[in-house]
Amino acid sequence: MGAGSGCHAQYLLAEDVLGINRGHYPRHAKVYRNLAAEYDRLQRERIAAFSEFAADVKSGVYPERRHLVGIDESELKAFLHHLHKE
């Protein structure tokens, strides 16, 4: 590993350059972004979205009629026939 104009090669990992690591960064690495903070923010958003979804399902707010997809009676009968076929 090396850094600077006098080295022949330098290894920089995307995790270092993008700031994905938590804690120690190698001395030779320069962090250009703080994506760890962005990942934390996205995780909070994921949790919030699924919490809202679960609350809507539990309260009956979701699904609404517009979210339902119907099936033709003959198609349903054919499906059930094939399902119970041995």
C-alpha positions as CSV (number, residue, x, y, z in Angstrom):
1,M,0.0,0.0,0.0
2,G,1.2,3.4,-0.7
3,A,0.0,7.0,-1.2
4,G,1.3,10.1,-2.8
5,S,3.2,10.9,-6.0
6,G,6.1,8.6,-5.1
7,C,4.1,5.3,-4.9
8,H,3.6,2.8,-7.7
9,A,0.2,1.7,-6.6
10,Q,-2.5,2.5,-4.1
11,Y,-5.4,0.4,-3.0
12,L,-8.6,2.4,-2.1
13,L,-11.7,0.5,-1.4
14,A,-15.1,1.9,-2.3
15,E,-16.1,1.6,1.3
16,D,-13.3,4.0,2.2
17,V,-13.8,6.5,-0.6
18,L,-17.6,6.5,-0.1
19,G,-17.5,6.6,3.7
20,I,-19.4,3.5,4.3
21,N,-17.2,2.2,7.1
22,R,-17.9,2.9,10.7
23,G,-15.0,3.7,13.0
24,H,-11.5,3.2,11.8
25,Y,-10.4,4.3,8.3
26,P,-6.9,3.5,7.0
27,R,-4.5,6.4,7.1
28,H,-4.0,6.2,3.3
29,A,-7.7,6.6,2.6
30,K,-9.5,9.8,1.9
31,V,-13.2,9.9,2.5
32,Y,-15.1,11.8,-0.1
33,R,-18.7,11.1,1.1
34,N,-20.4,10.0,4.3
35,L,-22.7,7.3,2.9
36,A,-22.9,5.6,6.3
37,A,-25.1,8.4,7.5
38,E,-27.2,8.1,4.3
39,Y,-27.6,4.4,4.9
40,D,-28.7,5.1,8.4
41,R,-31.3,7.6,7.1
42,L,-32.6,5.2,4.6
43,Q,-32.9,2.5,7.2
44,R,-35.0,4.9,9.3
45,E,-37.2,5.6,6.3
46,R,-37.6,1.8,5.6
47,I,-38.7,1.2,9.2
48,A,-41.1,4.1,9.1
49,A,-42.6,3.0,5.8
50,F,-43.2,-0.6,7.0
51,S,-44.5,0.7,10.3
52,E,-47.1,2.8,8.4
53,F,-48.0,-0.1,6.2
54,A,-48.5,-2.4,9.1
55,A,-50.6,0.2,10.9
56,D,-52.8,0.7,7.8
57,V,-53.4,-3.0,7.4
58,K,-54.2,-3.5,11.1
59,S,-56.6,-0.5,11.1
60,G,-58.2,-1.6,7.8
61,V,-57.3,1.6,6.0
62,Y,-55.3,-0.6,3.5
63,P,-56.1,-2.1,1.1
64,E,-58.8,0.1,-0.3
65,R,-61.2,-1.2,-3.0
66,R,-59.0,0.5,-5.6
67,H,-56.1,-1.7,-4.6
68,L,-58.0,-5.0,-5.1
69,V,-57.7,-7.0,-8.3
70,G,-60.7,-9.2,-9.2
71,I,-60.9,-12.5,-10.9
72,D,-63.5,-13.8,-13.3
73,E,-65.7,-16.5,-11.7
74,S,-64.8,-19.1,-14.4
75,E,-61.1,-18.4,-14.0
76,L,-61.4,-18.9,-10.3
77,K,-63.3,-22.2,-10.7
78,A,-60.6,-23.4,-13.2
79,F,-57.8,-22.4,-10.8
80,L,-59.5,-24.2,-7.8
81,H,-60.1,-27.3,-10.0
82,H,-56.4,-27.5,-10.9
83,L,-55.4,-26.7,-7.3
84,H,-57.3,-29.7,-5.9
85,K,-56.4,-32.1,-8.7
86,E,-54.1,-35.0,-7.7
